[in-house]
């Protein structure tokens, strides 16, 4: 089945050029977290391409001209082409831009209300990514501990918080030295939506952070710093891309299959639930706004299904 789009009457729409402070895409992207801007920006580019077959991009598309017939056709295409979560994420970006277009006066309240009246895309998909097993976690830490340079200490401390406290890499690079309390192990994290939470560096994680601080020095500022090839520490904030590259490097050194920074967070949540932690506590430690998000990382139902499947004997012999 191929969905036929309703063409936009582009000649009748608002001017294609407008200042940044009056542009619905710019104002929308400024309103969301920095970690989401690239993904949502890419979603808007795809929607603009879907609507106009490449005639407009996200910056030149006259968003104020969208009506229900256009947005409902976009929803149908997204539901057809993309996984459920991806389609709904892109619809969220579309609704966000239309909200800004209404606030800026490019859409009437009635047209805005009708244009965003879209049902979520239904369906279920298996979780993306993977969890690391205990052997892989041990191997990666062993690789860092075998490296006696400043990078070895820093990378072990980063891993300790990414896995041991389940924080996002954007949260890790945003930490300052005064966000960590060495006496209690408390780490104050600035999460999505400017929501602060406390996590804890314990059971070895605190030791890793303390050892890194002894190498880093007591100068206030970002907790995690870039390190030059010669081993000298630079007193500026690391980037999220640098964290990703570090994990790729350490995985290769440890002989561990590739994994993403988010896979460490996924492993933290799964291991905490496997160990018997209450899911509402894990939700708060992970900084999820809703417990249903945390439930998507719960491996226990799959283990129960695996054990149930093993009860049935298939008498195959060759």
N, C-alpha and C positions, 0 to 999 in steps of 0.2 A: 504493500500500500504506500502510495506517495501522496503527501498532503499538498494541496494547491494553495499557495499564498494569495491573500488579497493584496493587490498592488496599492501602494501609497500614492495619493495624488500630490506628488512632490512639488509640482508647480504652484500649488495653492498654499503651501505651508510657510512657516515662519522663516526669516532670513537665515542663511547657513552660517553666517559669521556673527559672533557675539562675544563680548568681553568675558574673561574667565570668571569674574565674580557674578556674572549673570548666566553662566552656562550650567544647565542641569547636571551634566556629567561631572564637571569639575566640583560643583558644590556637593554632589552625592559622594564622590570619592573622598572628599575632605571630611565627610561626616562619619566615615567608618574607620576601623583600625588600620594602621599602616600595613599590618600583615595580610590584610584582605584586599588591599587596593589593586594589586597586580591581577589577582584572580578575577575580581569583579570587573575590572577594566577590560580584561580579555573576554569576559562573558558579554559585555556590552558591544564589543567589536563584532563578535559572532552574531549577535542579534541584529545589529545594523546591516551586516552582510546578508543575513537571512531575509530581512525585510525588503532590501533594495537590490539584491543580486550584485553587490559590490559598488553600487552607484554612490552610496554614502558610507562613511565610517562613523564611529561613535562621536567624533568631534563635529562632524558636519551634518549628521542626521538631525532633522528638525523634530525632536522628540515631542514637542507640543502638538504636533499634527497627528499623533497616534490616537486611534479610537479603538473601541472594543473589537471591531472586526479585524484589526491588525494584531492586537495583542493575543486574541484567542487563536489566530492562525499561527503566531509564533509559538504559543504553548503546544499546539498540535505537532509542530515540527520538532520541538525540543523533546517531547514525549516519544517521538518516533526515532530520533537519532541518538539520544543520550540515556545513560543510566538514570534511574529515578532521582538519586541524590544530586547528581550534576544538573539535571533539568530543573529541579526545584531551586537550586542555588542560583541558576541563571534567571529564573523567574523572580527571585528575590531582588537581584540587581535591576531587573526591568521595573519592578514596582518602586524601588528606591529612586530611580531616575525620574519616573513619572511623578512621584511625590514632590521632588524638587522642582520639576517643571510646573506643577500646580502652584507651589509656593511662590515661584518667580513670576507667575501670571501668564504662563504660556498655555495653561489648560484651565477650563472652567471647572468648578467643583463637580458638576454633574458628569462632564466628560471624563474627569479623573476617576470618579467613583466607578463608572462603568468600565473604564479601561483596565482597572486593576482587579475587577471582579472575576478572577480566574481560579479555578479549583486546582489544588496541588496535584502534581503528577503522582499517580498511585503505582505501587510495585515495591518489591524487595530485591535487594542485591546482597551478595556475600560481601563481608567487609574487605576492603582493600588493605594492602600492606601485609606485614607478617609480625609475629612475635619471635623474639630471640629466646633460645633455650639457655639453661644455666651454663652449659659448657661454652656457648658463644660469649656470654657476658663475661665469664671468667677469663677467656682467651683475650678479649679486648682489653680488660683491665691489666692483665699480665703484660701485654705489649706496652702499655703506658708505663707501668712500674719498672719495666726493664730499661726504659729510656730515662737516663739521669739528667737530661737537659731540662731547662725551664719548660719546654713544650711538653715533656712527659708529665710533669707535675700539673701543668695547666689542663692538659687533655684529660687526665684522670679526674680532676675536680669537676670539669665540665660533664664528663660521663656520669660522675657520681650524682649530679643534680638532674641531669636529663633522665637517667634511669631510676636512681634512688629516690628522687622527689617528684618525678613525672612532669617536670616543667617543660614548656615549649622552648624551642631554640630562640625565638624572639624574646621570650621572657628571660632566658639565660643571659643574652648579650645586653639586656636592659638593666641587669643588676648592678648596683654600686656596692662598695665595700661596707657602707653603713646599713645595707639591707640584710647583712648577715651578722647574727649574734653568736659568737664562738662559744660562749658559756652555756647557752641553751640549745644551740643547733637550729634556732629559728631562722628562716629565710623569708623576708617580706617580698612578695612577688606582685608586680603590676601586670594583671592579666587583661584579657579582652574586655572591651567596654569600660576601661579604666577601673576595673574591679580589683581591689587589693585582696590578697589572701596570704595566710601563713602556711608554709610547708616546712618540713624538718629534714635536716641533714643528720642522719643517725646511722648506726650500725656500719661504720666505715666511711660513709659519705662525709661526715664532719671531719674525720681525719684527713681525707683527701683535700678538702677545702682548706683546712688549716695548714697542711704542708705546702699547698700552692701559695697561700698568703705569705708564708715564710720566705718563699722565693720571690714573690711579686714585690714585697715591701709594703710599708704601711702608708704610702701616699694615698690620700683619699681620691676617689674617682671610680671609674668602671671596675668591676670585680675581675672580669676576664679581658685580657689585653692581647693584642697581636704580638707575635714573636718573629723577629727577623731570622733569616737562614743561619746567621752566625750565632744565634742564641740570645741576642739582646732583646729585652722587653721594651715595647713601645707603649707609652702611657696615653693610649687612646682606646676607644671602644671597638671591640670586635664586631664584625658583620655576621649576619645570619649565613651568608654564603661561605664565610670562612669556617663556620661550625660544620657546615655540610661537607666541605672539602676535608676537614680534619677527620670526620667519621669515615669517609671513603678511604683515606690513607690508613687509618688504624684497622679498618676491616681487612684490607689487603695484607697488612703486616701480620694480622692474627690468623689469616686463612679462613676468615668468616665470610659467608655469602653476603652480598651487598644488602644494605638496609638503609632506610631513611631516618632522619632525626625523629620523625613522628613514630617510627616503629619502637623506639626506646620508650616513648610515652605510652604507647599501646601495651608494651611488655610490662611496664610498671603497673598499669591498671589491672591487667590480667593476673599478674603475680600477686598483687594485693588481694584481689577477690579470691584467688585460689588459696591464699593463706588464711582466709576466713574473715577478712576485714568487712565491716558493714558497708553496703554499697552507697549509702548516703554519705558516709565519711569519706569514701574514695571519691565521690562526686565533688565534695568540697576541696579535697586535696588537689584534684585535677583541675579545679576551676571551671567545671561545667555548669552552665546556667540551669540545665535540666537533667534530671537523673536518667532520662531515656537516652541521652547521649552516652552516658557512662555504660549503660546496659549493652550498647553495641560492641563494647570491648570485652564483654563477659564471655570467657571461654567455657565456663562450666556446662552450659546446655549442650555444647558440641561434644564434650567429654561424655556426658550422659548418653547422648545419641550413639556415640561410638561403642560404649559398653553394651547398649541395648542391641546394636547390630551384631555384636559378637555372640549373642545368645543363640542366634540362628545358625545351624550347621548346613553348609552346602556340600553335598556328597560328591564332589568332583574328584575323579581319579583318572589318570591317563594310562 
